[in-house]
Amino acid sequence: MKVSQECVGCGQCACYCPCDAIIVLGRAAMNDKCIECGKCVLYCPLSAISGEG
């Protein structure tokens, strides 16, 4: 998963991640627990996350 510069660190993506794979420190970042399920992409209000990366 790729996080763009549009991310403002709101944390919505982390709330819906079933694997606790998202860390938000200013901007979201995925750790090695990410299974690329795409839920973060669906729930990002700014469309700042994509399945590319």
All heavy atoms as TSV, in Angstrom:
chain	resi	resn	atom	element	x	y	z
A	1	MET	N	N	0.845	-1.163	0.000
A	1	MET	CA	C	0.000	0.000	0.000
A	1	MET	C	C	0.894	1.230	0.000
A	1	MET	O	O	1.957	1.241	0.603
A	1	MET	CB	C	-0.881	0.014	1.246
A	1	MET	CG	C	-1.703	-1.267	1.430
A	1	MET	SD	S	-2.563	-1.782	-0.016
A	1	MET	CE	C	-4.158	-1.176	0.279
A	2	LYS	N	N	0.422	2.243	-0.690
A	2	LYS	CA	C	1.196	3.472	-0.797
A	2	LYS	C	C	0.377	4.632	-0.238
A	2	LYS	O	O	-0.789	4.785	-0.565
A	2	LYS	CB	C	1.557	3.729	-2.258
A	2	LYS	CG	C	2.409	4.947	-2.455
A	2	LYS	CD	C	2.821	5.089	-3.889
A	2	LYS	CE	C	3.675	6.338	-4.048
A	2	LYS	NZ	N	4.079	6.526	-5.431
A	3	VAL	N	N	1.024	5.447	0.590
A	3	VAL	CA	C	0.378	6.620	1.175
A	3	VAL	C	C	0.944	7.856	0.488
A	3	VAL	O	O	2.150	8.049	0.441
A	3	VAL	CB	C	0.642	6.691	2.694
A	3	VAL	CG1	C	-0.046	7.899	3.302
A	3	VAL	CG2	C	0.163	5.415	3.381
A	4	SER	N	N	0.051	8.700	-0.033
A	4	SER	CA	C	0.490	9.896	-0.749
A	4	SER	C	C	0.692	11.071	0.208
A	4	SER	O	O	0.351	11.010	1.389
A	4	SER	CB	C	-0.536	10.281	-1.819
A	4	SER	OG	O	-1.676	10.874	-1.224
A	5	GLN	N	N	1.180	12.154	-0.342
A	5	GLN	CA	C	1.392	13.386	0.418
A	5	GLN	C	C	0.073	13.994	0.892
A	5	GLN	O	O	0.067	14.854	1.766
A	5	GLN	CB	C	2.139	14.414	-0.450
A	5	GLN	CG	C	3.517	13.980	-0.863
A	5	GLN	CD	C	4.522	14.045	0.284
A	5	GLN	OE1	O	4.204	14.395	1.409
A	5	GLN	NE2	N	5.744	13.675	-0.014
A	6	GLU	N	N	-1.042	13.547	0.317
A	6	GLU	CA	C	-2.358	14.063	0.696
A	6	GLU	C	C	-2.770	13.635	2.108
A	6	GLU	O	O	-3.659	14.230	2.702
A	6	GLU	CB	C	-3.424	13.596	-0.304
A	6	GLU	CG	C	-3.157	14.011	-1.738
A	6	GLU	CD	C	-3.111	15.518	-1.916
A	6	GLU	OE1	O	-3.987	16.212	-1.373
A	6	GLU	OE2	O	-2.192	15.993	-2.589
A	7	CYS	N	N	-2.130	12.614	2.644
A	7	CYS	CA	C	-2.464	12.108	3.977
A	7	CYS	C	C	-2.223	13.197	5.019
A	7	CYS	O	O	-1.160	13.813	5.058
A	7	CYS	CB	C	-1.614	10.885	4.308
A	7	CYS	SG	S	-1.898	10.231	5.979
A	8	VAL	N	N	-3.233	13.413	5.881
A	8	VAL	CA	C	-3.114	14.398	6.956
A	8	VAL	C	C	-2.993	13.739	8.324
A	8	VAL	O	O	-2.978	14.417	9.343
A	8	VAL	CB	C	-4.297	15.391	6.941
A	8	VAL	CG1	C	-4.295	16.220	5.668
A	8	VAL	CG2	C	-5.621	14.674	7.122
A	9	GLY	N	N	-2.943	12.414	8.344
A	9	GLY	CA	C	-2.775	11.694	9.604
A	9	GLY	C	C	-4.018	11.636	10.468
A	9	GLY	O	O	-3.918	11.586	11.694
A	10	CYS	N	N	-5.188	11.600	9.854
A	10	CYS	CA	C	-6.445	11.588	10.621
A	10	CYS	C	C	-6.663	10.282	11.380
A	10	CYS	O	O	-7.368	10.245	12.368
A	10	CYS	CB	C	-7.631	11.881	9.710
A	10	CYS	SG	S	-8.077	10.541	8.572
A	11	GLY	N	N	-6.088	9.177	10.888
A	11	GLY	CA	C	-6.198	7.896	11.579
A	11	GLY	C	C	-7.391	7.039	11.213
A	11	GLY	O	O	-7.556	5.947	11.747
A	12	GLN	N	N	-8.238	7.506	10.298
A	12	GLN	CA	C	-9.398	6.705	9.883
A	12	GLN	C	C	-8.968	5.344	9.358
A	12	GLN	O	O	-9.592	4.339	9.665
A	12	GLN	CB	C	-10.198	7.435	8.807
A	12	GLN	CG	C	-11.117	8.497	9.334
A	12	GLN	CD	C	-12.242	7.900	10.145
A	12	GLN	OE1	O	-12.228	7.991	11.364
A	12	GLN	NE2	N	-13.197	7.306	9.510
A	13	CYS	N	N	-7.921	5.306	8.582
A	13	CYS	CA	C	-7.444	4.053	8.004
A	13	CYS	C	C	-7.059	3.062	9.099
A	13	CYS	O	O	-7.387	1.878	9.030
A	13	CYS	CB	C	-6.262	4.309	7.080
A	13	CYS	SG	S	-4.891	5.198	7.855
A	14	ALA	N	N	-6.398	3.547	10.130
A	14	ALA	CA	C	-5.958	2.684	11.228
A	14	ALA	C	C	-7.144	2.108	11.997
A	14	ALA	O	O	-7.086	0.976	12.480
A	14	ALA	CB	C	-5.041	3.451	12.165
A	15	CYS	N	N	-8.222	2.860	12.077
A	15	CYS	CA	C	-9.421	2.386	12.786
A	15	CYS	C	C	-10.036	1.160	12.123
A	15	CYS	O	O	-10.637	0.335	12.800
A	15	CYS	CB	C	-10.460	3.494	12.841
A	15	CYS	SG	S	-10.024	4.861	13.909
A	16	TYR	N	N	-9.908	1.062	10.813
A	16	TYR	CA	C	-10.531	-0.026	10.067
A	16	TYR	C	C	-9.578	-1.144	9.674
A	16	TYR	O	O	-10.004	-2.140	9.097
A	16	TYR	CB	C	-11.228	0.518	8.823
A	16	TYR	CG	C	-12.431	1.352	9.172
A	16	TYR	CD1	C	-12.349	2.736	9.242
A	16	TYR	CD2	C	-13.630	0.750	9.487
A	16	TYR	CE1	C	-13.446	3.505	9.595
A	16	TYR	CE2	C	-14.735	1.498	9.840
A	16	TYR	CZ	C	-14.640	2.874	9.895
A	16	TYR	OH	O	-15.725	3.618	10.248
A	17	CYS	N	N	-8.311	-1.007	9.994
A	17	CYS	CA	C	-7.334	-2.036	9.634
A	17	CYS	C	C	-7.509	-3.266	10.523
A	17	CYS	O	O	-7.375	-3.180	11.743
A	17	CYS	CB	C	-5.910	-1.499	9.783
A	17	CYS	SG	S	-4.648	-2.728	9.392
A	18	PRO	N	N	-7.806	-4.435	9.930
A	18	PRO	CA	C	-8.043	-5.640	10.729
A	18	PRO	C	C	-6.760	-6.244	11.317
A	18	PRO	O	O	-6.832	-7.116	12.180
A	18	PRO	CB	C	-8.676	-6.612	9.728
A	18	PRO	CG	C	-8.126	-6.187	8.410
A	18	PRO	CD	C	-8.001	-4.689	8.494
A	19	CYS	N	N	-5.616	-5.765	10.876
A	19	CYS	CA	C	-4.339	-6.349	11.315
A	19	CYS	C	C	-3.503	-5.417	12.183
A	19	CYS	O	O	-2.371	-5.744	12.509
A	19	CYS	CB	C	-3.508	-6.734	10.090
A	19	CYS	SG	S	-4.328	-7.915	9.044
A	20	ASP	N	N	-4.032	-4.254	12.521
A	20	ASP	CA	C	-3.252	-3.245	13.249
A	20	ASP	C	C	-1.928	-2.984	12.558
A	20	ASP	O	O	-0.869	-2.921	13.190
A	20	ASP	CB	C	-3.025	-3.666	14.705
A	20	ASP	CG	C	-4.294	-3.661	15.528
A	20	ASP	OD1	O	-5.162	-2.797	15.276
A	20	ASP	OD2	O	-4.425	-4.515	16.408
A	21	ALA	N	N	-1.988	-2.832	11.255
A	21	ALA	CA	C	-0.781	-2.678	10.445
A	21	ALA	C	C	-0.468	-1.231	10.085
A	21	ALA	O	O	0.467	-0.982	9.346
A	21	ALA	CB	C	-0.919	-3.494	9.167
A	22	ILE	N	N	-1.246	-0.287	10.622
A	22	ILE	CA	C	-1.050	1.112	10.250
A	22	ILE	C	C	-0.610	1.918	11.468
A	22	ILE	O	O	-1.247	1.890	12.513
A	22	ILE	CB	C	-2.326	1.711	9.646
A	22	ILE	CG1	C	-2.743	0.901	8.425
A	22	ILE	CG2	C	-2.118	3.178	9.285
A	22	ILE	CD1	C	-4.077	1.286	7.834
A	23	ILE	N	N	0.473	2.633	11.283
A	23	ILE	CA	C	0.992	3.523	12.314
A	23	ILE	C	C	0.807	4.941	11.798
A	23	ILE	O	O	1.172	5.244	10.663
A	23	ILE	CB	C	2.493	3.244	12.563
A	23	ILE	CG1	C	2.676	1.806	13.016
A	23	ILE	CG2	C	3.066	4.217	13.580
A	23	ILE	CD1	C	4.106	1.325	12.931
A	24	VAL	N	N	0.229	5.805	12.625
A	24	VAL	CA	C	0.015	7.192	12.208
A	24	VAL	C	C	0.865	8.105	13.086
A	24	VAL	O	O	0.586	8.286	14.258
A	24	VAL	CB	C	-1.479	7.587	12.304
A	24	VAL	CG1	C	-1.670	9.020	11.848
A	24	VAL	CG2	C	-2.347	6.650	11.489
A	25	LEU	N	N	1.906	8.625	12.500
A	25	LEU	CA	C	2.779	9.597	13.157
A	25	LEU	C	C	2.963	10.766	12.196
A	25	LEU	O	O	3.935	10.826	11.450
A	25	LEU	CB	C	4.133	8.979	13.502
A	25	LEU	CG	C	4.126	7.828	14.500
A	25	LEU	CD1	C	5.486	7.174	14.586
A	25	LEU	CD2	C	3.694	8.328	15.871
A	26	GLY	N	N	1.987	11.631	12.160
A	26	GLY	CA	C	2.004	12.719	11.190
A	26	GLY	C	C	1.402	12.305	9.866
A	26	GLY	O	O	0.600	13.001	9.293
A	27	ARG	N	N	1.768	11.124	9.423
A	27	ARG	CA	C	1.233	10.544	8.188
A	27	ARG	C	C	1.166	9.038	8.366
A	27	ARG	O	O	2.014	8.448	9.039
A	27	ARG	CB	C	2.153	10.906	7.020
A	27	ARG	CG	C	1.527	10.667	5.678
A	27	ARG	CD	C	2.346	11.293	4.589
A	27	ARG	NE	N	3.183	10.244	3.998
A	27	ARG	CZ	C	3.976	10.425	2.982
A	27	ARG	NH1	N	4.115	11.607	2.451
A	27	ARG	NH2	N	4.679	9.439	2.503
A	28	ALA	N	N	0.175	8.401	7.782
A	28	ALA	CA	C	0.005	6.950	7.919
A	28	ALA	C	C	1.145	6.192	7.255
A	28	ALA	O	O	1.670	6.610	6.221
A	28	ALA	CB	C	-1.328	6.513	7.319
A	29	ALA	N	N	1.505	5.071	7.845
A	29	ALA	CA	C	2.506	4.171	7.270
A	29	ALA	C	C	2.118	2.749	7.644
A	29	ALA	O	O	1.627	2.490	8.739
A	29	ALA	CB	C	3.892	4.495	7.803
A	30	MET	N	N	2.331	1.816	6.719
A	30	MET	CA	C	2.010	0.415	6.964
A	30	MET	C	C	3.259	-0.312	7.450
A	30	MET	O	O	4.351	-0.077	6.957
A	30	MET	CB	C	1.526	-0.262	5.675
A	30	MET	CG	C	0.113	0.083	5.288
A	30	MET	SD	S	-0.107	1.840	5.133
A	30	MET	CE	C	-1.678	1.963	4.419
A	31	ASN	N	N	3.050	-1.219	8.401
A	31	ASN	CA	C	4.178	-2.034	8.849
A	31	ASN	C	C	4.084	-3.416	8.212
A	31	ASN	O	O	3.253	-3.655	7.340
A	31	ASN	CB	C	4.242	-2.092	10.381
A	31	ASN	CG	C	3.034	-2.754	11.010
A	31	ASN	OD1	O	2.388	-3.605	10.415
A	31	ASN	ND2	N	2.713	-2.365	12.227
A	32	ASP	N	N	4.908	-4.335	8.656
A	32	ASP	CA	C	4.976	-5.658	8.021
A	32	ASP	C	C	3.774	-6.551	8.304
A	32	ASP	O	O	3.667	-7.633	7.749
A	32	ASP	CB	C	6.271	-6.374	8.397
A	32	ASP	CG	C	6.428	-6.592	9.887
A	32	ASP	OD1	O	5.631	-6.041	10.685
A	32	ASP	OD2	O	7.358	-7.319	10.266
A	33	LYS	N	N	2.834	-6.109	9.127
A	33	LYS	CA	C	1.606	-6.866	9.386
A	33	LYS	C	C	0.564	-6.687	8.271
A	33	LYS	O	O	-0.423	-7.403	8.225
A	33	LYS	CB	C	0.977	-6.422	10.704
A	33	LYS	CG	C	1.784	-6.736	11.930
A	33	LYS	CD	C	1.047	-6.228	13.154
A	33	LYS	CE	C	1.866	-6.338	14.408
A	33	LYS	NZ	N	1.134	-5.761	15.557
A	34	CYS	N	N	0.788	-5.725	7.381
A	34	CYS	CA	C	-0.176	-5.413	6.322
A	34	CYS	C	C	-0.384	-6.617	5.401
A	34	CYS	O	O	0.567	-7.196	4.887
A	34	CYS	CB	C	0.315	-4.221	5.509
A	34	CYS	SG	S	-0.797	-3.750	4.168
A	35	ILE	N	N	-1.663	-6.978	5.197
A	35	ILE	CA	C	-2.010	-8.083	4.297
A	35	ILE	C	C	-2.606	-7.558	2.984
A	35	ILE	O	O	-3.128	-8.319	2.187
A	35	ILE	CB	C	-2.980	-9.077	4.966
A	35	ILE	CG1	C	-4.277	-8.375	5.372
A	35	ILE	CG2	C	-2.303	-9.758	6.154
A	35	ILE	CD1	C	-5.384	-9.324	5.812
A	36	GLU	N	N	-2.544	-6.240	2.795
A	36	GLU	CA	C	-3.042	-5.576	1.591
A	36	GLU	C	C	-4.501	-5.914	1.286
A	36	GLU	O	O	-4.866	-6.178	0.145
A	36	GLU	CB	C	-2.120	-5.855	0.410
A	36	GLU	CG	C	-0.720	-5.322	0.653
A	36	GLU	CD	C	0.176	-5.382	-0.561
A	36	GLU	OE1	O	-0.314	-5.521	-1.686
A	36	GLU	OE2	O	1.398	-5.273	-0.355
A	37	CYS	N	N	-5.329	-5.866	2.320
A	37	CYS	CA	C	-6.755	-6.155	2.155
A	37	CYS	C	C	-7.511	-5.009	1.491
A	37	CYS	O	O	-8.582	-5.204	0.936
A	37	CYS	CB	C	-7.388	-6.484	3.501
A	37	CYS	SG	S	-7.479	-5.098	4.659
A	38	GLY	N	N	-6.974	-3.789	1.584
A	38	GLY	CA	C	-7.591	-2.645	0.930
A	38	GLY	C	C	-8.594	-1.875	1.759
A	38	GLY	O	O	-9.166	-0.891	1.279
A	39	LYS	N	N	-8.837	-2.271	2.993
A	39	LYS	CA	C	-9.810	-1.548	3.814
A	39	LYS	C	C	-9.368	-0.110	4.062
A	39	LYS	O	O	-10.183	0.800	4.107
A	39	LYS	CB	C	-10.068	-2.270	5.123
A	39	LYS	CG	C	-10.877	-3.517	4.931
A	39	LYS	CD	C	-11.344	-4.099	6.228
A	39	LYS	CE	C	-12.201	-5.326	5.913
A	39	LYS	NZ	N	-12.757	-5.916	7.108
A	40	CYS	N	N	-8.082	0.100	4.220
A	40	CYS	CA	C	-7.580	1.466	4.438
A	40	CYS	C	C	-7.882	2.350	3.229
A	40	CYS	O	O	-8.213	3.527	3.375
A	40	CYS	CB	C	-6.095	1.451	4.742
A	40	CYS	SG	S	-5.075	0.647	3.487
A	41	VAL	N	N	-7.791	1.786	2.045
A	41	VAL	CA	C	-8.083	2.529	0.818
A	41	VAL	C	C	-9.549	2.952	0.807
A	41	VAL	O	O	-9.884	4.095	0.500
A	41	VAL	CB	C	-7.766	1.680	-0.439
A	41	VAL	CG1	C	-8.171	2.412	-1.702
A	41	VAL	CG2	C	-6.296	1.311	-0.486
A	42	LEU	N	N	-10.428	2.049	1.185
A	42	LEU	CA	C	-11.870	2.328	1.178
A	42	LEU	C	C	-12.271	3.395	2.184
A	42	LEU	O	O	-13.176	4.182	1.930
A	42	LEU	CB	C	-12.655	1.048	1.493
A	42	LEU	CG	C	-12.596	-0.061	0.453
A	42	LEU	CD1	C	-13.320	-1.289	0.987
A	42	LEU	CD2	C	-13.217	0.391	-0.848
A	43	TYR	N	N	-11.621	3.425	3.341
A	43	TYR	CA	C	-12.045	4.315	4.412
A	43	TYR	C	C	-11.256	5.612	4.524
A	43	TYR	O	O	-11.586	6.464	5.340
A	43	TYR	CB	C	-12.024	3.576	5.748
A	43	TYR	CG	C	-13.110	2.548	5.825
A	43	TYR	CD1	C	-12.838	1.199	5.664
A	43	TYR	CD2	C	-14.425	2.931	6.016
A	43	TYR	CE1	C	-13.845	0.248	5.714
A	43	TYR	CE2	C	-15.446	1.991	6.066
A	43	TYR	CZ	C	-15.146	0.651	5.914
A	43	TYR	OH	O	-16.153	-0.281	5.964
A	44	CYS	N	N	-10.252	5.814	3.692
A	44	CYS	CA	C	-9.496	7.063	3.723
A	44	CYS	C	C	-10.365	8.185	3.154
A	44	CYS	O	O	-10.744	8.138	1.982
A	44	CYS	CB	C	-8.204	6.947	2.922
A	44	CYS	SG	S	-7.281	8.514	2.880
A	45	PRO	N	N	-10.690	9.208	3.951
A	45	PRO	CA	C	-11.567	10.273	3.465
A	45	PRO	C	C	-10.931	11.159	2.398
A	45	PRO	O	O	-11.638	11.870	1.686
A	45	PRO	CB	C	-11.887	11.078	4.723
A	45	PRO	CG	C	-10.752	10.807	5.645
A	45	PRO	CD	C	-10.300	9.407	5.344
A	46	LEU	N	N	-9.613	11.108	2.262
A	46	LEU	CA	C	-8.917	11.934	1.285
A	46	LEU	C	C	-8.379	11.148	0.093
A	46	LEU	O	O	-7.693	11.707	-0.751
A	46	LEU	CB	C	-7.762	12.689	1.960
A	46	LEU	CG	C	-8.153	13.625	3.091
A	46	LEU	CD1	C	-6.934	14.201	3.753
A	46	LEU	CD2	C	-9.063	14.726	2.565
A	47	SER	N	N	-8.680	9.859	0.053
A	47	SER	CA	C	-8.161	8.982	-1.000
A	47	SER	C	C	-6.648	9.078	-1.110
A	47	SER	O	O	-6.083	9.116	-2.204
A	47	SER	CB	C	-8.812	9.301	-2.347
A	47	SER	OG	O	-10.196	9.113	-2.275
A	48	ALA	N	N	-6.004	9.122	0.051
A	48	ALA	CA	C	-4.552	9.291	0.104
A	48	ALA	C	C	-3.805	7.963	0.095
A	48	ALA	O	O	-2.582	7.935	0.087
A	48	ALA	CB	C	-4.167	10.074	1.349
A	49	ILE	N	N	-4.531	6.842	0.092
A	49	ILE	CA	C	-3.894	5.527	0.100
A	49	ILE	C	C	-4.301	4.770	-1.156
A	49	ILE	O	O	-5.463	4.774	-1.545
A	49	ILE	CB	C	-4.311	4.711	1.342
A	49	ILE	CG1	C	-4.024	5.487	2.617
A	49	ILE	CG2	C	-3.587	3.360	1.371
A	49	ILE	CD1	C	-4.548	4.837	3.874
A	50	SER	N	N	-3.323	4.135	-1.769
A	50	SER	CA	C	-3.613	3.337	-2.961
A	50	SER	C	C	-2.993	1.951	-2.797
A	50	SER	O	O	-2.128	1.746	-1.959
A	50	SER	CB	C	-3.059	4.002	-4.224
A	50	SER	OG	O	-1.658	3.992	-4.224
A	51	GLY	N	N	-3.467	1.024	-3.592
A	51	GLY	CA	C	-2.962	-0.342	-3.535
A	51	GLY	C	C	-1.614	-0.523	-4.199
A	51	GLY	O	O	-1.051	-1.593	-4.187
A	52	GLU	N	N	-1.080	0.533	-4.762
A	52	GLU	CA	C	0.224	0.477	-5.414
A	52	GLU	C	C	1.315	0.676	-4.385
A	52	GLU	O	O	1.222	1.529	-3.523
A	52	GLU	CB	C	0.328	1.578	-6.472
A	52	GLU	CG	C	-0.751	1.512	-7.498
A	52	GLU	CD	C	-0.787	2.745	-8.365
A	52	GLU	OE1	O	0.034	3.657	-8.172
A	52	GLU	OE2	O	-1.676	2.818	-9.214
A	53	GLY	N	N	2.359	-0.093	-4.491
A	53	GLY	CA	C	3.481	0.155	-3.607
A	53	GLY	C	C	3.898	-1.061	-2.930
A	53	GLY	O	O	4.702	-1.269	-2.196
